[in-house]
Each structure stands twice: as C-alpha cells, then as structure tokens.
Amino acid sequence: MTAHPPAVSIGSARFGGGAPLALIAGPCVIEDQALCLLVARRLAALARKLDLQVVFKSSFDKANRTSLKSFRGPGLERGLEVLAAVKSQTGLPVITDIHQPEQAPAVAAVADALQIPAFLCRQTDLLVAAARTGKPVAIKKGQFLAPGDMEYALAKVQAHGAPCLLIERGTTFGYYNLVVDMRSLALMRTFGVPVIFDASHSVQLPGAAGGYSGGDQRFVAPLARAAAGVGIDGLFLEVHPDPERARSDPGSQLSLDELPPLLEQVLAIDAVLKAGGGRS
C-alpha cells in the first residue's frame, strides 16, 4: 500500500496526487489523419460524458516492429502535423514516443509529453534528451526489467529536472508471452511518481504471429480492472474503430465500442479505492 504520488500534468490531464484515474488512449500508430481525428473526437466526447481526463496517444514511427515489411507510420514531420491537428480540433493533450535523441526537440514543440518505449527505457542519451525539453517524460518499463530497476531510468530523467511518469506493460514470460505482476504497480509507486498501467501492450504475444506480434484482447478488461484495484494513477489503452484492420497491434487493441463500459467499471473501482483515504 503506497501513498498517492505527487501529481504530474500532461496538458490539462492530471495524473497522481489523489486525482481520479486519467486515461491515455489512441490508435497504436498514426495510420492517417482521418482515423486519428475520428478516434480523438470519440475520446473527447467520452471524456465529457464520464468527467474523465484524457490524453491522446499515437506513434508517428513504430521503429521496433518485428518485420522489415511492417507498417511503421508516416514519419516525424507528417506525424507531428497529425498530432497538432488532433490538439487544435479536439482540445485533447497529446503524447507520442521518440526513438532517437534528436527527435526530442521537434516532438516537444507539439506534444504535451514524451514517451520512452519499453525496449529503450535504459538508453541514457534518449532519456536525457527527453528530459531536457522540460516536458513530462513517460517511461515504459522494459519487458526485461524488474520493477525496482526503473528507479535508475527515473533518476536519469529527474536529474535533468523533468517531471516523470512510469508505465507498466508486462514482463517477458518465456518465448512469445508476457505476464503482469501486479506487485510492480505498488513497487514503482514507492518511487514517488505516478504509475500508469498499459493494459493493451500487456496482452501482447511478442513475435508470436509469424513476423509480427500477436495479442489476446480478451484479457485487456480483466487486467485493467485488476490494476485499478491495486491502485494506479492512469490507464493506457490502444483503441481503434476496427482493430482487426489496424496496421499495428490488431490483436491487442480495443474497439471504440468496447471502451465506454470498461472505463465505467475501472472508474468505479478507482473511486471506491480513493474514497477510502489517501492511500491505495
């Protein structure tokens, strides 16, 4: 059981500090502007309906795809144009990931926070470049790391004065599989920063689909509910209007129609937990 960490804001969305659970969501990769705006408008409407703080997330480049033939995204310049359009047309703050230190300044000029991919969470130059922008940095825990090891990644960001959040996204369990150790959520919260649970990437089956990663979407909802019961500051979900046709992570994205009932359940669990006092 850990006290609520101090709040970190991504644009207008507040994570931690005892605030209600906030959401980071969007399609895995920017397929085109029309798709991102469709998803973002649905998210904005849901935010108003549920009194929920939402940050839009999508990647301009999926540099760690399994196969050379896999779709990576539109690239930095066009991707940032799409994210800027999402911000201006929906009012949602945005976050996206960077893979190279030199991408940090351009991304920080548009995005409200920078995300560090799990595979790159130990890359010192990348973490420092993100931190030097002054924007909040969300670090995904590597599938290969114990939760306690994230203290060192966190220190690299905090040494340069940037606010930080940590994201749990499962741990490698043999070949082609991940498991979620719910203890990691509580352990990482002891570092005094908000912790977010990525229910989508936690159900990935890495490399299991013959040249790309599979996933078992059936477990997104139960894992999200379980994480809310442990105590988290935010939930990360990849959503798509037609997951089977998604150009990245089709097996682990939720359909937009599945999102409202799951959020209602998770928010109800979060409200009960936080009504019990200052600890969760």
N, C-alpha and C positions, 0 to 999 in steps of 0.2 A: 504494500500500500504506500503510495507516494503522494506528496502534496502537489497541488496544481503548479506547474511551472509558470514563470513569468510569461506574459503574452508576447507574441510576435505577430505583427500585422503584415499581411500581403495585400497591398492596396487597402480596400475598405474591409477586408475579411480579417478577423481576429482569431488567432489560434492560441489556446492556453489561457492562463490567468483565471481559470474557472468559467470562461465563456462557454456557451453551448457549442457542441461539436460543429465544426465547419467542414466544408466539402471542397475537394479538388477533383475536377472531372472534365472529361472531354474525350474525343477520339484519340486512339494511340498515336496516330501520325496525321499530319495535315495532308489530306487527300486532295482537297480543293477548297476554295473559299466558301462556296455554297454550302458544302457539308458542315464546315466549322460554324458558319453563321446559323444554320438550322439547329445544330446541337446547342450552341450558346444561347440562342433565344429560348429554347425549351428549358435550359438550365436557369436562365434568368426568371422565367415565369414560375418555375418550381421554387426558386429562392423566395420570391414574393409570397407565394401560397403558403409555404412552410415556415416563413420567417427564418430562413437559413442563409448563412453566409457562404458564397460560392466563389471559387477561383477556377477559371477556365484553363485547361492544360491540353496542349497537343505539341507534338515534336516536329520541327522543321527538317530534321535528319535523324533517321534511325541508323546510326553508324555501326551498331553491333548486331545487325541482322545475321542470321545463320548462314545464308547463302548469298553469293555474289549476285544472283539473279533476283533477289528480293527487292521490293519497292522500298526506297529509303525516305522519300519525301521530296518536297520542292526545293530544298536547299535554304541557306541562310537568308538571302535577300528577299526572295518571294515569301518565305515562311514568316518573316517578320512583318511583311506587308499584310498578310492574312491576320496575324495576331493583332496588329494595330487596328484593323477593321473590326475585329471582334470587340476590342475595347471601346472603340468610338461608337459602334452601333448597338451594343448591348449594355455598356456600363460595367461589365464584369472585369475584375482584375485578371491578369494572365500570368502564367508561369510556363517556362519551357526549359528543356535541358540543353546543356552545352557539352561538347566532347573535346574541345581544344581551347587552351587558354586565350588565344587571340580572338575567339568568338565572344568573350565575356563583355567587352565594352559595347559592342553593337547590340547584343541581346538586352543588356541592362538599359539601353536607351528606349526600349519598347516595353519589355516585360517588367512586372512588379516584383518578381523574384526569379532566381536562377536555380535550376535543379541539377544535381550531380548524379549521373547514372550509377547504378549499383556496381557495375563492373569497374568503374573509375573512382570509387569512393576513397581510395588511398593515394590518388595521384596529386601530390603536393602542389605542383605548379597550377593544376586546374583549380583546386580548392582555393589557393591564394588569389588567383586571377578573379575568381567569382567574388571572393570576399572584398577585394579592393574596389569593386564597383560600388560598395556601400549598400547594395540591395540585399534583402534576406536571401539566405542560401539554404535550400532544402537538400539534404544529403540522403540518398537511399543507401540503406545498409547492404553491403555486399552479401551475396548468397553464400559466400565462402568465409564469412566472418562471424565470430561470436559477438553478441550484442555489446559486451564490455569493450571490445576493440574499437567501437565507434567513438569512444572518448577521445582517441587520438586524431581522428578525422575532424571531429568537432573542434579540438584545440587549434588546428591549423586555420580554421575559419575565424574563430574567436580572437586569435592573436592579431588579426588584422581588423578587428572592430566591427565585423558584420554580424547581424542577428542570424540565428541558425535554427533550423528545424531538422528532426531526424525522421526518416520514413522506413518502416519495417515492410519487407516484401518477400519474406520466406527464406528458407535456408536449404541448401543442397542436401538431398537425401538419396544417396546412391546415384545411379545414372537416370537421367530423364525425369527427375521428380524433385519436388520441393515439399517441405513441411513448414508449418508455422508453430514456433514455440511462443506461446502467449506470455511466458515469463519475460521475453525480451522487451515487450512493451513497458512493463513496470521497471525493468532494469535500466532501459535507456532514459526513462523519465527521471531517474535519480541524478542525471547529469544537469538537470535544471533547465531543459529546453522542451518545447512542445514536441510531442511524438504523434505521428500520423501513421495510420495503417493502410497499406495498399492491398486491398482485397483482390484486385484484378491480377496483378503480377504474381501474387502468392499462389494462384491456382494454375500457373503455367506448368507445362511439361516441356522443359527446355530441350530443343532439338529432337523431340520425340515424333515429329510428324514427317520425317524424311526430308531434311533440308530446311525445315522451319520449325518453330516452337508450337507445340500443341497446347491445349489447356482444358480444364474441366470446369466449365462455368457453373456447374451445379453447386459448387462449394463457395462461390462468391458470397452469397447471402448468409449462410451459417457462420462463415469466418468473420464477416463484418459484424454480425450480431455478437459473436463471442468477444471480439476486440472491444466493442463498445462496453461490454460488461466488465472487462478488465479495467478499462479507463484509458481513453485516448483523447487527443485534442483535435483530431481531424481524421477524415476518411478520404481515401484516394480511390476513385473508381474510373475505369475507362468505359466509355459509353458510345454507342453507335446506333443509328436508326435501323441498320440491318447488319448485325455482327457477322453473319455468315459470308457477307460480301466485303467485309473490312479487308483492307490491304495490309494490315499488320495485326497480329494477335486476335484472329477471329474466334479462337476457342476460349478466350478469357474475358472478352468484352461483354458488358450487359447491354441489352436493348434499352432504348429510351423508355419504352413502355413498362419495363421491369423496375425502373428506378424509383418512381414515387412510393410504391408500397414498402420497398426496402428502406428507404430513407425515413419513412414514418416509424418503422419499427426501431431503427437504430437511434433516432432522435428520442423516442420514448424511453429506451434503455438508458441513454445518456442523461436524460432529465431526471430519472429516478436516482441514478448514481450521484449526480451533482447536488440533488436536493438533500442528500444525506450528510452534507457538510463539506468542508474544504479539502477533504482527502478522497482519493479514488484509486 
